[in-house]
């Protein structure tokens, strides 16, 4: 889906090209951090989830589909061992 007008899209690209690589990296890191915060809030909800369980769920949400079952199990087992 693309609901951005061509004029606005071009202006956005122009502004991004004007930023230094360091500034673009900082923006990306900030967006990722904010995204993690939102995901953690949605996973935790009103429940008081143990931090290791929250890390496991966050990992699965972010990276679970990106790797094979064997590696996914090893990593989630590590988070479970943190309890």
C-alpha positions as CSV (number, residue, x, y, z in Angstrom):
1,X,0.0,0.0,0.0
2,X,1.3,3.4,-0.9
3,X,-0.9,6.4,0.2
4,X,1.9,9.0,0.0
5,X,1.8,11.5,-2.8
6,X,4.7,11.6,-5.2
7,X,5.6,15.2,-4.1
8,X,5.8,14.2,-0.4
9,X,7.7,11.0,-1.2
10,X,10.3,13.0,-3.2
11,X,10.6,15.6,-0.4
12,X,11.2,12.8,2.2
13,X,13.9,11.2,0.0
14,X,15.5,14.6,-0.4
15,X,15.5,15.2,3.4
16,X,17.0,11.8,4.0
17,X,19.7,12.2,1.5
18,X,20.7,15.4,3.3
19,X,21.3,13.6,6.5
20,X,24.7,12.1,7.4
21,X,25.1,8.3,7.5
22,X,25.5,8.7,11.3
23,X,22.2,10.6,11.5
24,X,20.4,7.9,9.4
25,X,21.8,5.2,11.6
26,X,20.7,7.0,14.8
27,X,17.2,7.4,13.3
28,X,17.0,3.7,12.5
29,X,18.2,2.7,15.9
30,X,15.7,5.0,17.6
31,X,12.8,3.6,15.4
32,X,13.8,0.0,16.3
33,X,14.0,0.8,20.0
34,X,10.6,2.5,19.9
35,X,9.2,-0.5,18.0
36,X,10.5,-2.9,20.6
37,X,8.8,-0.8,23.3
38,X,5.5,-1.0,21.5
39,X,5.8,-4.8,21.0
40,X,6.8,-5.4,24.6
41,X,3.8,-3.4,25.8
42,X,1.5,-5.5,23.6
43,X,3.0,-8.7,24.8
44,X,2.9,-7.8,28.4
45,X,-0.5,-6.2,28.4
46,X,-1.9,-6.0,31.9
47,X,-0.1,-9.2,33.0
48,X,3.1,-9.2,35.0
49,X,5.3,-11.4,32.8
50,X,8.7,-12.5,34.0
51,X,11.5,-10.6,32.2
52,X,12.9,-13.7,30.6
53,X,9.5,-14.7,29.3
54,X,9.1,-11.3,27.8
55,X,12.5,-11.5,26.2
56,X,11.5,-14.9,24.7
57,X,8.2,-13.6,23.3
58,X,9.9,-10.4,21.9
59,X,12.5,-12.6,20.2
60,X,9.9,-14.8,18.7
61,X,7.9,-11.8,17.5
62,X,10.9,-10.1,15.9
63,X,13.0,-13.0,14.6
64,X,11.0,-16.2,15.0
65,X,10.1,-16.6,11.3
66,X,13.6,-15.7,10.2
67,X,15.3,-18.9,11.3
68,X,14.8,-22.6,11.4
69,X,13.0,-24.5,14.1
70,X,16.3,-25.9,15.6
71,X,17.9,-22.5,16.2
72,X,14.6,-21.0,17.4
73,X,14.3,-23.7,20.0
74,X,17.9,-23.2,21.2
75,X,17.4,-19.5,21.6
76,X,14.1,-19.8,23.4
77,X,15.5,-22.4,25.7
78,X,18.3,-20.0,26.6
79,X,15.7,-17.3,27.5
80,X,13.8,-19.9,29.6
81,X,16.9,-20.8,31.5
82,X,17.2,-17.2,32.7
83,X,14.4,-17.7,35.2
